[in-house]
Amino acid sequence: MKKSLAILFVAALGLAACNTEKKGPGGLLYTIHKSGGKDKIKEGDIVKINFTQKNEKDSVLGSTYETEQAQIFPVSKKNYAGDMNDVLTLFGEGDSATFKINLDTMAARTNQPKPEQFKNDKYMIFTVKVEKVFKKGANEPDSVFHKKASDFFQADYKADMEKRKAAEPGKIKQYIKENNLKVTTSPSGLEYVITAPGTGEKANNTDTVVINYIGRFTKKNAKGKYVLFDTNVEKAAKEADHIQPGHKYEPAKMLPTNVVPGFSEAIKLIGKGGKITAIFPSKLGYGEEGGGPFAPYTPMVFEIEVIDIIKPKAAAPVQPAPPAPVKK
């Protein structure tokens, strides 16, 4: 019994030490939550990392967990002590950690002002998980190293895409189940619920549609909320802590032909004043290639309200040409 207690005590001490915030160069602060016990990252290594970026108000400004797109990049030479490349050398494959980049140091060393979203903060905060570190062998030529790294990460990407493709239908079903939705499935695969049909004629491809929209992923964040990626509704953006500087929070005008297929189909299902919740499988969104914040095989959910449908103006009638003068 005493031996078991001793083991637990030692383990608790090790866990506490692993979660102790430490000071690094350039005003850096960091905490290693879990160590993989591997060699530390070095300049020239190629790493695969998942991360969440926050400001001091705990607002998430970027997250590979939300977009489900880990970042792969070579570790470059540090520009100054305590910069992003420098901090990575504190970690190894399998490590999870939180680090705080000192923004005053960054501004002083780069002669650049703080980014707008951090102007009142001292730190830029990252929580990272080092998924893979691809290391160059001793005396290995650069060409051989980069070829091996390229082959490895291409195979890794292909395997990841196969998993994402297989998981997509389950993500859609889970979202429908969690929200108790009674959906209609269109021939294209669009899943939708019309909460208000609207009135009058529905839009066609030549109409301009005035809408409000809220776009979310089917995935929840750490707070248990579905991740919002875009909206023109200010209230929804504030509730999701997703206010974007310069973004216009006002009704949007668009042609049904200028949006992804799922969105085009959804807005043509309701009339003026109509509301619809539509779940797009990736084939009706950004498909197997993805784009922007959308990883390949990412389903999307949109709540759409059609405020108005503007018909194109009729072309002015063509006036007949005056008769040609008759020669006498």
C-alpha positions as CSV (number, residue, x, y, z in Angstrom):
1,M,0.0,0.0,0.0
2,K,2.8,2.4,1.0
3,K,4.6,1.5,-2.3
4,S,1.5,2.3,-4.3
5,L,1.1,5.7,-2.5
6,A,4.8,6.5,-3.2
7,I,4.4,5.7,-6.9
8,L,1.3,7.9,-7.1
9,F,3.1,10.7,-5.3
10,V,6.1,10.6,-7.7
11,A,3.7,10.5,-10.6
12,A,1.8,13.6,-9.3
13,L,5.1,15.4,-8.8
14,G,6.1,14.6,-12.4
15,L,2.7,15.9,-13.7
16,A,3.0,19.1,-11.7
17,A,6.5,19.7,-13.0
18,C,5.3,19.1,-16.6
19,N,2.6,21.7,-16.2
20,T,4.8,24.4,-14.6
21,E,5.0,27.6,-16.6
22,K,8.6,28.4,-17.5
23,K,10.4,31.5,-18.8
24,G,12.2,31.5,-22.1
25,P,14.2,33.9,-24.2
26,G,12.8,37.2,-25.3
27,G,10.1,37.3,-22.6
28,L,8.6,34.0,-23.8
29,L,6.5,31.9,-21.4
30,Y,5.8,28.3,-22.0
31,T,4.2,25.2,-20.3
32,I,4.7,21.6,-21.5
33,H,1.5,19.7,-20.7
34,K,2.7,16.4,-22.0
35,S,6.1,15.2,-23.2
36,G,6.5,12.6,-25.9
37,G,10.1,12.0,-24.8
38,K,11.5,12.5,-28.3
39,D,14.5,14.6,-29.5
40,K,13.8,18.4,-29.6
41,I,13.0,20.1,-32.9
42,K,15.9,21.6,-34.7
43,E,16.3,24.2,-37.5
44,G,15.7,22.4,-40.8
45,D,13.3,19.8,-39.4
46,I,9.8,19.6,-41.0
47,V,7.0,19.5,-38.5
48,K,3.3,18.7,-38.5
49,I,1.5,20.6,-35.8
50,N,-2.1,21.2,-34.6
51,F,-2.6,24.4,-32.7
52,T,-5.1,26.9,-31.3
53,Q,-4.2,30.7,-31.4
54,K,-5.8,33.0,-28.8
55,N,-5.5,36.5,-27.5
56,E,-5.5,37.4,-23.8
57,K,-9.3,37.7,-23.8
58,D,-9.4,33.9,-24.6
59,S,-10.8,34.7,-28.1
60,V,-9.9,32.0,-30.6
61,L,-8.3,33.6,-33.6
62,G,-7.3,30.5,-35.4
63,S,-7.5,26.7,-34.8
64,T,-6.4,23.7,-36.9
65,Y,-8.7,21.6,-34.6
66,E,-11.7,23.6,-35.8
67,T,-10.7,23.5,-39.5
68,E,-9.3,20.0,-39.1
69,Q,-6.2,21.0,-41.1
70,A,-2.9,20.4,-39.3
71,Q,0.0,22.7,-40.5
72,I,3.1,21.3,-42.1
73,F,6.2,23.5,-42.5
74,P,10.0,23.5,-42.2
75,V,11.5,25.1,-39.1
76,S,13.5,28.1,-40.2
77,K,16.4,29.9,-38.6
78,K,15.2,32.2,-35.8
79,N,15.1,35.9,-36.4
80,Y,15.4,36.7,-32.7
81,A,15.5,34.9,-29.4
82,G,11.9,34.0,-28.4
83,D,10.4,34.1,-31.9
84,M,8.1,31.4,-33.3
85,N,11.0,29.3,-34.8
86,D,13.0,29.6,-31.5
87,V,10.1,28.4,-29.3
88,L,9.6,25.3,-31.4
89,T,13.1,24.1,-30.5
90,L,11.8,23.6,-26.9
91,F,9.5,20.8,-28.0
92,G,9.7,17.4,-29.6
93,E,7.4,15.0,-31.4
94,G,4.4,14.0,-29.2
95,D,4.7,17.1,-27.0
96,S,1.7,19.2,-26.2
97,A,2.3,22.7,-24.8
98,T,1.1,26.2,-24.4
99,F,3.4,29.1,-25.2
100,K,3.1,32.9,-25.0
101,I,5.0,35.0,-27.6
102,N,5.9,38.4,-26.1
103,L,4.4,40.9,-28.4
104,D,6.5,43.8,-27.1
105,T,9.7,41.9,-27.9
106,M,8.3,41.0,-31.3
107,A,7.5,44.6,-32.1
108,A,10.9,45.9,-30.9
109,R,12.9,43.2,-32.8
110,T,11.0,43.4,-36.1
111,N,10.3,47.2,-36.0
112,Q,6.7,46.4,-36.7
113,P,3.6,47.5,-34.7
114,K,1.6,44.9,-32.9
115,P,-1.1,43.2,-35.0
116,E,-4.5,45.0,-34.7
117,Q,-6.2,42.1,-32.9
118,F,-3.4,42.1,-30.2
119,K,-2.9,45.9,-29.8
120,N,-4.0,45.8,-26.1
121,D,-2.3,42.5,-25.3
122,K,1.2,41.6,-24.1
123,Y,1.1,38.0,-25.4
124,M,0.0,36.0,-28.4
125,I,-1.0,32.6,-27.0
126,F,-0.7,29.2,-28.7
127,T,-1.6,25.8,-27.5
128,V,0.1,23.2,-29.7
129,K,0.4,19.4,-30.3
130,V,3.5,18.3,-32.2
131,E,2.1,15.5,-34.3
132,K,5.2,14.6,-36.3
133,V,8.9,15.8,-36.6
134,F,10.6,14.7,-39.8
135,K,14.4,14.8,-39.1
136,K,17.3,14.9,-41.5
137,G,19.7,12.1,-41.2
138,A,23.4,12.6,-40.4
139,N,25.3,13.6,-43.6
140,E,22.1,13.1,-45.6
141,P,22.0,15.3,-48.8
142,D,19.3,17.9,-48.9
143,S,17.8,16.5,-52.0
144,V,17.4,13.0,-50.5
145,F,16.0,14.5,-47.3
146,H,13.4,16.6,-49.0
147,K,12.4,13.7,-51.3
148,K,11.8,11.4,-48.3
149,A,9.9,14.2,-46.5
150,S,7.7,14.9,-49.5
151,D,6.9,11.2,-50.0
152,F,6.1,10.7,-46.3
153,F,3.8,13.7,-46.0
154,Q,2.1,13.0,-49.3
155,A,1.3,9.4,-48.1
156,D,0.2,10.9,-44.7
157,Y,-2.1,13.3,-46.4
158,K,-3.6,10.6,-48.6
159,A,-4.3,8.4,-45.6
160,D,-5.8,11.4,-43.8
161,M,-8.1,12.2,-46.7
162,E,-9.4,8.7,-46.9
163,K,-10.3,8.9,-43.2
164,R,-12.0,12.2,-43.7
165,K,-14.0,10.9,-46.7
166,A,-15.2,7.9,-44.8
167,A,-16.1,10.0,-41.8
168,E,-18.1,12.7,-43.6
169,P,-21.5,10.9,-43.7
170,G,-21.3,10.2,-40.0
171,K,-20.6,13.8,-39.2
172,I,-23.8,14.8,-41.1
173,K,-25.9,12.1,-39.4
174,Q,-24.5,13.1,-36.0
175,Y,-25.4,16.8,-36.5
176,I,-28.9,15.9,-37.6
177,K,-29.3,13.7,-34.5
178,E,-27.9,16.2,-32.0
179,N,-30.2,18.9,-33.3
180,N,-33.3,16.6,-33.6
181,L,-33.8,17.8,-37.2
182,K,-36.5,16.2,-39.5
183,V,-34.7,16.8,-42.7
184,T,-35.7,16.4,-46.4
185,T,-33.1,15.1,-48.7
186,S,-32.9,16.4,-52.2
187,P,-31.7,14.4,-55.2
188,S,-28.4,16.2,-55.0
189,G,-27.8,15.1,-51.4
190,L,-28.7,18.4,-49.7
191,E,-30.3,17.9,-46.3
192,Y,-32.6,20.7,-45.3
193,V,-35.4,21.9,-43.1
194,I,-37.7,24.8,-44.2
195,T,-38.7,26.7,-41.1
196,A,-40.6,29.4,-43.0
197,P,-41.5,28.9,-46.7
198,G,-41.8,32.6,-47.5
199,T,-44.2,34.1,-50.0
200,G,-44.4,34.7,-53.6
201,E,-42.2,33.4,-56.4
202,K,-39.0,31.7,-55.6
203,A,-35.7,32.9,-56.9
204,N,-34.1,31.7,-60.1
205,N,-30.6,32.0,-61.4
206,T,-31.0,35.4,-62.9
207,D,-32.5,37.0,-59.7
208,T,-30.5,38.9,-57.1
209,V,-31.3,37.5,-53.7
210,V,-30.9,39.6,-50.5
211,I,-30.2,37.3,-47.5
212,N,-29.0,36.9,-44.0
213,Y,-26.9,33.8,-43.3
214,I,-25.0,32.0,-40.6
215,G,-22.5,29.4,-41.6
216,R,-21.2,26.7,-39.2
217,F,-19.2,23.5,-39.2
218,T,-20.8,20.3,-37.9
219,K,-17.9,20.1,-35.4
220,K,-18.1,21.6,-31.9
221,N,-15.4,23.6,-30.3
222,A,-13.9,23.2,-26.8
223,K,-16.9,25.1,-25.4
224,G,-19.4,22.7,-26.9
225,K,-20.6,25.1,-29.5
226,Y,-20.7,24.5,-33.3
227,V,-17.9,26.4,-34.9
228,L,-19.1,29.5,-36.8
229,F,-17.0,30.3,-39.8
230,D,-18.9,33.1,-41.5
231,T,-22.0,35.3,-41.1
232,N,-23.4,38.7,-42.0
233,V,-25.5,38.7,-38.7
234,E,-23.6,40.8,-36.2
235,K,-25.5,39.3,-33.2
236,A,-24.5,35.8,-34.2
237,A,-20.9,36.9,-34.8
238,K,-20.7,38.4,-31.3
239,E,-22.2,35.4,-29.6
240,A,-19.6,33.2,-31.3
241,D,-16.8,35.7,-30.6
242,H,-16.1,35.9,-34.3
243,I,-16.3,39.6,-35.1
244,Q,-14.1,40.2,-38.1
245,P,-12.6,43.7,-38.6
246,G,-13.9,45.3,-41.8
247,H,-16.6,42.8,-42.3
248,K,-20.0,44.3,-43.2
249,Y,-22.8,43.0,-41.0
250,E,-25.7,43.9,-43.2
251,P,-27.9,42.0,-45.7
252,A,-25.9,40.4,-48.5
253,K,-26.8,40.5,-52.1
254,M,-25.9,37.6,-54.4
255,L,-26.8,35.7,-57.6
256,P,-27.6,32.0,-57.1
257,T,-25.0,31.3,-59.7
258,N,-22.1,32.9,-57.8
259,V,-22.1,30.6,-54.7
260,V,-21.4,26.9,-54.1
261,P,-24.0,24.4,-55.4
262,G,-25.5,23.7,-51.9
263,F,-26.1,27.4,-51.2
264,S,-27.6,28.0,-54.6
265,E,-30.0,25.1,-54.2
266,A,-31.0,26.2,-50.7
267,I,-31.9,29.8,-51.5
268,K,-34.1,28.7,-54.4
269,L,-36.2,26.5,-52.2
270,I,-37.9,29.4,-50.3
271,G,-39.6,32.7,-51.2
272,K,-39.3,36.2,-49.8
273,G,-39.3,36.0,-46.0
274,G,-38.5,32.3,-46.0
275,K,-36.0,30.6,-43.7
276,I,-34.1,27.4,-44.2
277,T,-31.5,25.3,-42.4
278,A,-29.4,23.4,-45.0
279,I,-26.6,20.9,-44.5
280,F,-24.2,20.7,-47.4
281,P,-22.2,17.5,-48.0
282,S,-18.8,18.5,-49.3
283,K,-19.7,17.6,-52.8
284,L,-22.1,20.6,-52.7
285,G,-19.5,22.8,-51.0
286,Y,-15.7,22.8,-51.4
287,G,-15.4,19.1,-52.3
288,E,-12.4,16.9,-52.1
289,E,-10.0,19.8,-52.6
290,G,-11.3,22.1,-49.9
291,G,-10.5,25.8,-49.9
292,G,-9.8,28.6,-47.3
293,P,-11.0,27.4,-43.9
294,F,-12.6,24.3,-45.4
295,A,-10.6,21.1,-45.3
296,P,-11.4,18.5,-48.0
297,Y,-14.6,16.5,-47.3
298,T,-15.9,19.1,-44.9
299,P,-19.7,19.4,-44.6
300,M,-21.3,22.8,-43.8
301,V,-24.5,24.0,-42.2
302,F,-26.1,27.3,-43.2
303,E,-29.1,29.0,-41.7
304,I,-30.5,31.3,-44.4
305,E,-33.2,33.9,-44.5
306,V,-34.3,35.4,-47.8
307,I,-35.1,39.0,-47.2
308,D,-35.9,40.0,-50.8
309,I,-35.8,38.7,-54.3
310,I,-34.9,41.3,-57.0
311,K,-35.9,40.5,-60.5
312,P,-33.7,41.7,-63.3
313,K,-34.9,44.8,-65.1
314,A,-36.6,44.2,-68.4
315,A,-34.5,45.3,-71.3
316,A,-35.7,48.4,-73.0
317,P,-37.6,47.6,-76.2
318,V,-35.6,48.0,-79.4
319,Q,-36.9,51.0,-81.3
320,P,-37.4,50.3,-85.1
321,A,-35.0,52.1,-87.3
322,P,-36.5,55.1,-89.2
323,P,-37.4,54.3,-92.8
324,A,-34.7,55.1,-95.3
325,P,-35.3,58.2,-97.3
326,V,-36.8,57.6,-100.8
327,K,-35.0,59.0,-103.7
328,K,-37.1,61.1,-106.0
